[in-house]
Amino acid sequence: MSKCEQCIVREFSSLKALNKDELIKLSDCKTSKIIKKGENIFEEGENVNGIFCIKDGVCKLTKLSPNGKDHIVKLVSKGELLGQRSMISDEPANLSAVALEDMQVCFIPKNEILGFFDKNNQFSMNVMKTICGDLKSADEHMVNMAQKSVKERLAETLVYLHETFGTNTDSTLKIQLSRDELASMIGTATESCIRLLSDFNKLGLIELVGKKIVLKDINKLKKIAD
């Protein structure tokens, strides 16, 4: 993998505030890893002791509920960092990170990152802004779960997957979640999710191609979501 100072991905995260010397130091201490689809980057309750920078690929952040089911809290993609909150709060990870596709990630030890906090105010501010953004997103998600119907949440999630991650050459959503995973994201039973997808399909809003999904009328889906 490339050196940190040559890596374009860092421009999408808090790391963009680091100067050349700091990036060279970062590059010397990082560990690059290939994470296969379905593998954990880290698990809930694990002491991560650093942060992960996603160079390529997408993962899901999940929370284990009391009934033993995983609830998808967020999808994270190239350029984002994982583990910042746990590192700053000095607590075990409160979520699990699981690869949705083959990924390239770089692990940076906690001691190195905290050293930059002391010396680079802009880096510290960037990390704080990222965490504040995560809190804002969590608040909005809670409101959606409380006030929107399952139908509205499904429409919103399908539009989000389309606009955030794009489509394949056959127009299917690039990030193909299983029906269980989609149900987990919108907070409903798998059976209800399957039934709603079938309804959307009959209305011509989407097309189901095996396990894949094509969005046929994004504007109508947006109206349902709103």
BELLINSUL-V239937 format. One record per helix or strand of 3 or more residues. SS is the DSSP state (H for helix, E for strand). FROM is the first residue (numbers start at 1). LEN is the number of residues. If there is no record, write none. Layout:
# BELLINSUL-V239937
ss:SS from:FROM len:LEN
ss:SS from:FROM len:LEN
This chain:
# BELLINSUL-V239937
ss:H from:4 len:3
ss:H from:8 len:5
ss:H from:14 len:4
ss:H from:20 len:10
ss:E from:31 len:5
ss:E from:40 len:3
ss:E from:50 len:7
ss:E from:59 len:6
ss:E from:70 len:7
ss:H from:84 len:6
ss:E from:96 len:4
ss:E from:103 len:7
ss:H from:110 len:10
ss:H from:121 len:27
ss:H from:150 len:16
ss:H from:179 len:8
ss:H from:190 len:13
ss:E from:206 len:4
ss:E from:212 len:4
ss:H from:218 len:8
